[in-house]
Amino acid sequence: MSHLTQEPNPNGYGMSLPDRRVDIELMRSRGFALIGGFCVLAAAAIAVGLAGSLDAALLLWGAGTTILLLLTVLMWRELVHEDERKARRIRDRDFRYRQTLALLPEGVVILRDDNQIEWLNDMALRHLGFTPDVVGKPLFDVLHDERLRQWMLTRDYKAPFVTEPEGTNFILEVAAVAPDARHTMIVTRDVTEGRRLEEVRRDFVANVSHELRTPLTVISGFLDLEKDDDGANREVLAYHRSLMREQTKRMRMLLDDLLTLSRLENEDEGSTDEPDVVAMPKLVEDVVREGKALSMGKHDFLVEIEDVSLVGFADELRSAAMNLVSNAVRYTPEGGSITVRWGRYGTGSCFSVTDTGIGIDAKHIPRLTERFYRVDKGRSRATGGTGLGLAIVKHILRHNGGTLAIESTPGKGSTFSMRFPEARTFSKF
């Protein structure tokens, strides 16, 4: 619950200046009316007295002043009631404004002209590390972010201020405005996700540029060499062209993976395709057959398959499974073994690939599904990977209702598992 004050704020969120002008004009006109009535009554009483009827003049004066007094009392009461109604409307309006501010995803702090905290919402408490009892205290007594303190003291609020509060894991963008001479409003916004996405975009562009630059440099260099050396022998030309074909193939693989990743990301945002029942035993057998062909007899394969089917998208699941198997082949030394399993796992199901390869240090595991992230860049390029395989697997599993689990021990091997919930799994009994 937000810490809303019930007291009205007469300047920041109170009655507007046009309302005040209307009240002043109304009071002035009623005052003139009463003065005018009193003058008319006095003139009438004097006229009656001069006409020789003193008793009638006194009676007229007494009755008239009584009536004017009653009118004054009535008008006063009406003004008092009107002030009360307006004060109530001001309080209600102020309360509604602050309720709205309390629901904002941004933090909001309202300061008085002496920098005392008049009000703040729950998000501001979280962003600035405050507790509810800071209301009524000077801001600079409770604000511990020194850089933010210095920025507030400058009162130069033309541009937002960005800070990373100590002891938190988010980045804040802070803006301040002065809605009137007696109040300042501080607005805080968590921009952590936006900054992270911006960093991912920058890294992505840099990585794609780097991945494409190498093969393009190789191809361009060999073409220039052939142009400048017309007398090169056929064997050298054939070797150069084989390297160019290899680099062209590498670029094509990279672009294919980028297009696949882009398509999967679009599906993450909302796909209208309906999943089918996938015969996983047949799919796993096909993937193992391709894995053996890729291995060319350099590894021993152990296969364990249960008769369990899956609700999903067959082409995507085949691509993800092949990614894991091909990774195991590339990173397992010759003579090692690769175990492929498919079957029940708890109440759901699981496809796993276990190898006896080089293994992965624990610090790298959380980042393996990032685009272009490589544990050993030199080795990864030597084995022909694009650095997008596990990112593709992650998005495929998201689209098919599964999750990726990774277990690894350096020097002993790794296990990559695609796990699916019970709702996606069924088998014949």
N, C-alpha and C positions, 0 to 999 in steps of 0.2 A: 504494500500500500504506500502511495506517495505521501510525502510530508507537506500537505496543503495547509496553508494558514487560512483562517476564516476572516481575518481582518481585511477590509478593503484597502486597495492601493489607490489613493485619490489622485495621484499624478500619472503613474505609469499605465494603469488599467482602469482608471476611474472615469468620472463624468467628463465629457468632452467640453471644450471651450464654447461651442455653439449652445450647449445646454445651459452653461453658466450665464451666457449673455441673455438667453430667453428669461431666466429667473430674475435677473437684474431689471430688465425692461418691465416684467410683470409687476415686481415690487414697486418700481417707480410710478407706473401708471395707477396702481391702486393707492399709493400714497398721495398722489396729486388729486385723485378723486375724493379721498377723505378730507384733504385740506380745502378743496373746492366746496364740498358739502358743508364743512364747518363755517366757511366764509359766508355762504348763502344763508345758513341758519342765523349767524350773527347779524347779518344785514337785515333779515326779516324781523328778528326780535327787536332790533333798534328802531326799525320803521314802525312796528306796532307800538312800542313804548312812546315814541314821539307823537303818535296819533292820540295819546292820552289814555291808553289802556295798559297800565303797568302790570296788572295781574295777568292779562292775556300775554304780555311779552314774556313774563317770567315762566308762564305755563308752556309757551312755545319753546323757549330756551331749554327748559328742563326736559320736555319730551324729545326735542331734537337732539340734544346732547346724549340722551339715553339711547336713542336709535343709532346715532353715530358710534357710540361706544360698543353697542351690540354688534354693529357691522364690523367694527375694528377687531373685536374678539373673534367673530366668525372668520374674517379674513386671515387673522393670525393663526387660528386653528387649521385652516385650509393650507396655509403655507407650511406649518409644522408637519401636517400629514403628507403634503407633497414632498417635503424634504426627506421624510421617513421612507416614502415610496421610492424616491430616487436613490437614497442610500441603500435600500434593499436591492434595487435593480443593479446598482454599482457592485454590491457584494456578490450578487448572483452572476453578473457578467465576469467579475474578477475570478470567481470560483470556476466558472466554465472555462475561461481562458487557461487557468492553471491546470484544470483537469486535462485539457487538450495537450498542454505542454508536458504533462506527466506521462502521456501515452506515446510521445514521440520517441523514435529510436535514437535520437540524439540526447545528450545530456544538456540540461538547462540550469543555470544558476543566475538568480537575480540578486544584485547587490544594491544597497543604499549608497548615498553619496559619501558616507564615511567608510565605504568598502566593507560594511558588515553584511553578512549573508542573510538576506530576507527570506529566500525560498530556493529550493532546488528539488529536482526530481530524482527518482531512483537511479536512472542511468548516469546522472552526474555523480552520484555517490560511488558507483562502480568505477567510472572512468578516472575520477580524481582521488580515489581511495579514502573518501570521507566517511564519517559515521553520522547518523541522523542528528546527533546533538550539536553539530556545527552551526545549526541555524541560530542566528543572533550573534555569532562570533565574527571577529574581523577575518576576512579572507586570508590575509598574509600571516595570521597566527596558525592557520591549519593547512596552508598550502606548502607542501614540502618539495615540489619540483622547482629547483632554483632557476632553471632556464625560463620556465613559464612565469615565475614570479617577476623576473627581470622584464619580460615582455609586457606583462600587465602594468608594471610601473612606468613604462615608456608612454602608455596610453596612445600608441600609434597602431590603430586597429584597421589600417587600410587593407592589409593582406593577412590571411589566416596564418596561424603559427602551428608548426608541426613538432610534436615531441613524443618521446617514448618513456612514459613514466617508469621510474625505477621500481622493480619488483613485479612488473606486469609483462604480459607477452603480446601487447597490442600497441599500435601506433595511433596517436590521437591528432586530429586536426582541430585546433581551437580558434574560434572566432569570437569577437566581442563587439557589441553595439551599445550605444547610449540612446535609448528611446526618449529620454527627457533629461533635464538638468540634474535630477536627483537620483537617477537609477542607471545601472549598467547591467546588461544581460550578457552572460558568457554561454556560448554554445559549443559543446564538444562532440566530435564525431569520430567513430572508430573507422579508420581507413586501412586497417591491416590487410583485409582481403583484397581491396583494390590495389594496394601497393604490391601485394604478392602476385596478383595476376599480371600486373604491369611488368614485374620482374621476370615472370615466366615468359611473357611475350618477347621481352628483350633477349632472354636466353635462347628462346626458340629461334628467333631470326638469326642470332649470332651462330647457333649450332648448325642450322640449315646452310647458312652461307659457308661455314667452315667445311661441312661435309661435301658440299658441291665444289668448293674451290679446288680441293686436291685432285679429283679425277679430271676436272676441266683443265687444270694446269698440266697434267700428264698428257692429255690428248692434244692440247695446244702445242706443247713442247715438241712432241713427236711429229706433228704436222709441219711445224716450222723447220724441223730437222730434215724432213723429207724434201721440203721445198728448196732448202739451201744446199742439199747434197744429192744432186741428181744421180751421182754414180754409186750410191749405196748398194751393197750386194743384196741379193734376194733374201738370204737368211736373216740379215739384220732387219730388213723391211718387214718380213713375216713376223719376227719377234716383236717389233714395235707395234704392228697391227694387232697382234694377239693381246698385248697389254692395253691397247686402246679399246678393244672389244670388252676386255675385263672391266675397265673403268666405266665404259658405257653401260654395261650390265649392272654395275654397282649403282650408278645414278638412277637407272630405271627401277631397281629394287627400292631405293630410297624414295623416289617419287610415288611408287605404288604403295609403300607403307604410309607415306604422308596422306595420300588420298583415302586409304583405308581408315586411318585414324580420324580424318576429318569426317568421313561418313559415320563412323561410330559415335563421335561426339554429337553430331546432329541427331542421331537416334537416341542418345541419352536425353536430349532436350524434349523429346516427344515423338515416339514412333507409333504409327497406326497399324503396323504389320502384326499379324497374329502368329504366335509360335506354334510349332508342330511337335508331334511326338517323334523323337529322334532315336533310332535304333543304335544305341551307343556301342554295343559289342562289335557290330560291323564297322562303325566309324573308327573305333580304337584299333581294330585289326588293320585297317587301311593305313592309319597313321604310323603304326609300328612297321608296316611293310616299307613305307617311304623312309622312315628313320633308318632302317637297315640298309636301304639303297644309298642313303647319304653317308652312312658309316663305312660302306664298302668293306665290310668284314673286319673292321678294326676293333669292334667292341662286341661283348657278349650281351644279348638281350634276354631278359626274363620277363614274361608277360603273364599277368593274372587278370582274368576278365570274368565278371559275373553277368548274368542275364538281367540287366537292369536298364530300363529306358529312361529318357529324360525329355521334359517339355522345354523346347528352346528352338534355336535357329541353327540348323545343321551346318551350313557353310561357315558360320562364325565359330561354332564349337570345334569344327575340324581345324580351322585356322589357329585357334588358341592352343589346341592340343599339339598341333604340329610345331608351333613355336616352342613349346616346352621341350618336346622331344629333340628338335634340331639344336636347341641350346645345349642340351645334355650331350649330344654328339660332338658339338664344337668344343666344349670345355672339359671333356673327359679324355685323358691321354689314351693313346693306343694300348689295347689290352685291358682296359677298364670295363666295367659292367654297367648296364642301364636297365633299371626295373620299371616297367610300366604297369600300373594297376588301375582297374576300374571296378567299382562295385559300391555296395552299401557302406555308409559311414555314419554311425549313430542312427538317427532317424532319417537322414538324407542320403546323399551319395557323394562320391569323390573320385576324381581322376588325378592320379599322382605320377610323377616321374622322379625316380631316385637314381642318382649317378654316383660314381666313385671318383669324381673329378677334383678340380683344384679347390673347391669350396669358396665361401665368401665370408669375410669378416662381418661380425654382427653390426658394426656401425654403418655398413653400406646397405643392409637389408631394407630399412624403411624408405630408401630413395631409389630402389631398383626399378620401380614402375614410372619414374620420371622420364620424360622424353630425353633421349640422347645421354642419359646418365650411364656412365661406364665405370666399373671398378678398376679395370686396367685398360686404358684407351688403346695402347699399342696392341695388346693381345686381341681386343675386340675387333679392331680393324683387320688384323691379320686373319681372323677366323671368318670374316665376311659379314659380320652383323651390321645393321644400320643404326642400332641404338634405340629402336622404336618398338621392338618385339614385345617386351613386357608391358609397355604402355598400351599397346593394342590389346593384349590379353586382359588387362585391367578393365578396359572399356567393354570388351566382349562379355566378360563375366557380369559387369554391371547391367548390361542389356539382357542377359540371360538369367538374372537373379542369383548369380553365384558370387563367391569371394575367392581371393587368391591368398594362400598361406605359403610362407617360405621358411624352411629350416635348413641351416647349413653349418658346417664345421670346416674351417680352413684346413686344407690338406687331406680331408676325408670324404668330402662330397656334399651334395645338396639334395633336398627334396622340395619340389614345387608341386603344390596341390590346388586343384580347382574343386571347391566344395559347393554343393548345391543343397538347398533346403528340402524338406519333406514334400512341400507343395509342388516342387518341380520333378519329383522322383517317383517312379513306380516300377514294380517288377512283378513277374508272374509267380504265383505260389501254387 
